[in-house]
């Protein structure tokens, strides 16, 4: 960013601030954060990405951010609070890259976005005078992160002026492997529809639509290009919008059939071609 509050590529600040938390919406937590943000600039546009991240699930939050952040206008500030270490010595972080600004605890929440954003930089926030006057030990989202995000989104603060540059904490992403007709990976996410998304890239399987894949328990899945190619209730495998292979059921839940959960290992074996 320049002193005029513009990102380094010269684009204007978008005045947009997105929010991602594991707070749910039953309590006042998200509303309080929004009040702090708007107190910095009432003209800010606040966008709720999600408040339904599973409690303390940093990996899920990181994966969610990766799927959403690249599609926002340059100059957008993204506030993420999934913070099981609130009140401890974990760092407060501001990161920049790809024309975006991210504000979050330094606990791995940046991982997916960081690894896909060349030239990303991160700074440890050590300017306590920019936080709320009273900082509680249990609600840094309201008392620390929201004030910082509001100042950044309003163009009153530059990321590099928040504190020293750091290498953020990143966790290892699930890998995948291939040996002949067998691919092994990890289930990284189950979406709202029950689609089971794996760490295996969609282009890793050199096979055409109609071929079949067998899971470790013997379950067969037909390879398709889109959900509509499957019969209602049919279990299939395809490349999803994330670019990863996913197991799906047309108008149904693959998770309810396969019993898979994020973190489970998944093995795909190319089955013999169907008889003509």
C-alpha positions in Angstrom: 0.0 0.0 0.0 1.0 3.6 -0.6 0.5 6.5 1.8 -2.8 7.2 0.0 -4.2 3.9 1.2 -3.9 2.2 -2.1 -2.6 -1.4 -2.7 1.0 -1.6 -4.0 -0.3 -2.4 -7.5 -2.0 1.1 -7.7 -5.6 -0.1 -7.3 -7.9 1.8 -4.9 -8.9 0.4 -1.6 -12.2 -1.4 -2.1 -13.7 -0.3 1.2 -14.8 -3.9 1.6 -14.1 -5.9 4.7 -15.0 -9.6 4.8 -15.5 -11.6 8.0 -14.8 -15.3 8.6 -15.2 -16.8 12.0 -16.2 -19.9 14.0 -18.5 -17.8 16.2 -21.9 -18.8 14.7 -24.6 -16.1 14.7 -26.6 -17.0 17.8 -24.5 -14.7 20.1 -23.5 -11.1 19.9 -19.8 -11.7 18.9 -20.1 -11.1 15.2 -22.3 -8.1 15.7 -19.8 -6.5 18.1 -17.0 -6.9 15.6 -19.1 -5.3 12.9 -19.7 -2.3 15.3 -16.0 -1.9 15.9 -15.3 -2.0 12.1 -18.0 0.6 11.3 -16.7 2.9 14.1 -13.5 3.2 12.1 -15.4 4.1 8.9 -19.3 3.9 8.7 -19.0 3.7 4.9 -17.3 0.3 4.9 -19.1 -2.6 3.1 -19.0 -5.6 5.4 -19.4 -9.0 3.8 -20.0 -12.2 5.9 -18.1 -15.0 4.3 -19.1 -17.5 6.9 -19.5 -17.8 10.7 -20.1 -21.6 10.5 -16.6 -22.8 10.5 -16.4 -25.7 12.9 -15.2 -24.5 16.3 -11.4 -24.2 16.5 -11.0 -25.8 13.0 -8.1 -23.7 11.6 -7.6 -26.0 8.7 -11.2 -25.6 7.6 -11.0 -21.9 7.9 -7.8 -21.8 5.8 -9.3 -24.0 3.1 -12.4 -21.7 3.0 -10.3 -18.6 2.6 -8.4 -20.2 -0.2 -11.7 -20.8 -2.1 -13.0 -17.3 -1.6 -10.4 -14.6 -1.3 -9.1 -14.6 -4.9 -12.5 -13.5 -6.3 -12.8 -10.3 -4.3 -11.8 -6.8 -5.7 -8.2 -5.8 -5.1 -7.9 -3.7 -2.0 -10.3 -5.9 0.0 -9.5 -6.6 3.6 -10.3 -10.1 4.9 -10.8 -10.5 8.7 -10.5 -14.0 9.9 -10.9 -15.0 13.6 -10.6 -18.8 14.3 -8.4 -18.5 17.4 -8.2 -21.4 19.8 -5.0 -19.6 21.2 -6.8 -16.4 22.1 -5.2 -14.7 25.1 -1.9 -16.6 24.7 1.4 -15.5 23.2 0.4 -16.3 19.6 1.0 -13.4 17.3 -1.4 -11.1 15.6 -0.8 -11.0 11.9 -1.5 -8.8 8.8 -0.6 -10.3 5.4 -0.7 -8.9 1.9 -0.5 -10.4 -1.5 -2.5 -10.6 -4.8 -3.9 -7.2 -4.0 -5.6 -8.5 -0.9 -5.1 -7.8 2.8 -5.7 -10.5 5.5 -6.0 -9.9 9.3 -5.9 -13.0 11.5 -4.1 -14.8 14.3 -0.7 -16.3 13.3 -1.8 -19.9 13.8 -1.9 -21.4 10.3 -5.1 -19.7 9.1 -3.1 -18.2 6.2 -1.8 -21.5 5.0 -3.8 -22.3 1.9 -3.9 -18.7 0.6 -0.2 -18.1 1.4 1.0 -21.1 -0.5 -1.0 -20.1 -3.6 0.0 -16.4 -3.5 3.4 -15.6 -4.9 5.2 -12.7 -3.2 2.9 -12.7 -0.1 4.2 -10.9 2.9 3.2 -10.9 6.6 3.7 -8.6 9.5 3.4 -9.0 13.2 1.0 -6.4 14.7 2.8 -4.9 17.7 1.3 -1.4 17.8 -1.0 -1.9 20.8 -2.1 1.8 20.6 -4.2 0.8 17.6 -6.2 -1.8 19.5 -9.2 -1.1 21.6 -8.6 0.8 24.8 -9.6 -2.3 26.8 -8.4 -5.6 25.6 -10.0 -8.7 27.1 -8.2 -12.1 27.2 -11.0 -13.9 25.5 -12.3 -11.7 22.7 -9.4 -10.5 20.6 -11.7 -10.5 17.5 -13.5 -7.5 18.9 -10.6 -5.9 20.8 -7.6 -6.4 18.5 -8.5 -7.8 15.1 -11.5 -5.7 14.2 -9.8 -2.4 15.0 -6.9 -3.3 12.9 -9.1 -4.5 10.0 -11.2 -1.4 10.2 -8.2 1.0 10.0 -6.8 -1.0 7.1 -10.0 -1.1 5.1 -10.6 2.6 5.6 -7.1 3.3 4.3 -5.9 4.8 7.5 -3.2 2.2 8.0 -0.6 0.4 5.9 0.1 -3.3 6.5 3.9 -2.7 6.6 3.4 -0.1 9.4 1.7 -2.6 11.7 5.0 -4.1 12.9 8.0 -6.2 11.8 7.8 -8.6 8.8 7.6 -12.2 9.8 7.3 -15.7 8.3 3.9 -16.8 9.4 3.1 -20.2 10.9 2.0 -22.6 8.1 0.9 -26.2 8.4 1.7 -28.9 6.0 -1.0 -29.5 3.4 -2.2 -33.0 2.7 -0.3 -34.6 -0.1 -1.2 -37.3 -2.7 0.7 -40.0 -4.5 0.3 -42.3 -7.5 1.6 -45.7 -8.1 0.4 -47.3 -11.3 -3.3 -47.7 -11.1 -3.6 -46.5 -7.5 -3.9 -42.9 -6.2 -3.7 -42.1 -2.5 -4.7 -38.9 -0.8 -6.6 -37.3 2.0 -10.1 -36.0 2.4 -9.7 -32.3 2.9 -13.3 -31.1 3.0 -16.9 -32.2 3.0 -19.1 -29.4 1.6 -22.8 -28.6 2.3 -24.0 -31.1 -0.3 -22.0 -33.9 1.2 -19.4 -34.0 -1.6 -16.2 -35.5 -0.4 -13.3 -33.4 -1.7 -9.8 -35.0 -1.8 -6.3 -33.7 -2.0 -5.8 -35.4 -5.4 -5.8 -33.0 -8.4 -8.6 -33.5 -10.9 -6.0 -34.0 -13.7 -4.1 -36.6 -11.9 -6.3 -39.4 -13.2 -5.7 -39.9 -16.9 -9.0 -41.5 -17.6 -12.1 -40.6 -19.6 -15.7 -40.2 -18.5 -17.4 -43.6 -17.9 -14.3 -45.3 -16.4 -14.7 -46.6 -12.9 -12.8 -46.0 -9.7 -12.8 -48.5 -6.8 -12.4 -47.3 -3.2 -10.5 -49.2 -0.6 -13.7 -50.8 0.7 -14.6 -52.0 -2.8 -17.2 -49.2 -3.5 -17.3 -48.4 -7.2 -17.6 -44.8 -8.6 -18.1 -43.8 -12.2 -16.0 -41.0 -13.5 -18.2 -38.1 -14.9 -17.6 -34.5 -15.9 -20.5 -33.0 -14.1 -23.1 -33.9 -11.5 -25.9 -34.0 -14.1 -24.3 -36.8 -16.0 -25.1 -39.2 -13.1 -28.3 -40.9 -12.4 -30.2 -39.7 -9.3 -28.6 -41.4 -6.3 -25.6 -42.6 -8.3 -22.1 -42.4 -6.6 -19.6 -40.8 -8.9 -16.2 -39.1 -9.0 -15.3 -35.9 -10.8 -13.1 -32.8 -10.8 -14.9 -30.1 -8.7 -14.7 -26.4 -8.8 -11.6 -26.4 -6.5 -9.7 -28.4 -9.2 -9.6 -31.4 -6.9 -11.2 -34.9 -7.3 -14.4 -35.3 -5.3 -16.8 -38.1 -4.6 -20.4 -37.1 -5.1 -23.9 -38.3 -5.4 -26.4 -36.7 -7.8 -29.1 -35.2 -5.5 -27.6 -37.0 -2.5 -24.7 -37.0 0.0 -21.6 -39.0 -0.7 -20.5 -38.5 2.9 -23.7 -40.2 4.2 -22.9 -43.2 2.0 -19.2 -43.5 2.3 -18.9 -42.4 6.0 -15.8 -40.3 5.2 -14.6 -37.3 7.2 -12.0 -34.6 6.7 -8.5 -36.0 7.5 -9.4 -39.6 6.4 -7.1 -41.3 3.9 -8.7 -42.1 0.6 -7.4 -44.6 -2.0 -8.6 -44.7 -5.6 -7.9 -47.7 -7.8 -8.6 -47.7 -11.5 -11.0 -50.5 -12.1 -11.2 -52.7 -15.2 -13.2 -50.9 -17.9 -16.9 -51.7 -18.0 -17.9 -54.4 -20.5 -19.1 -53.2 -23.9 
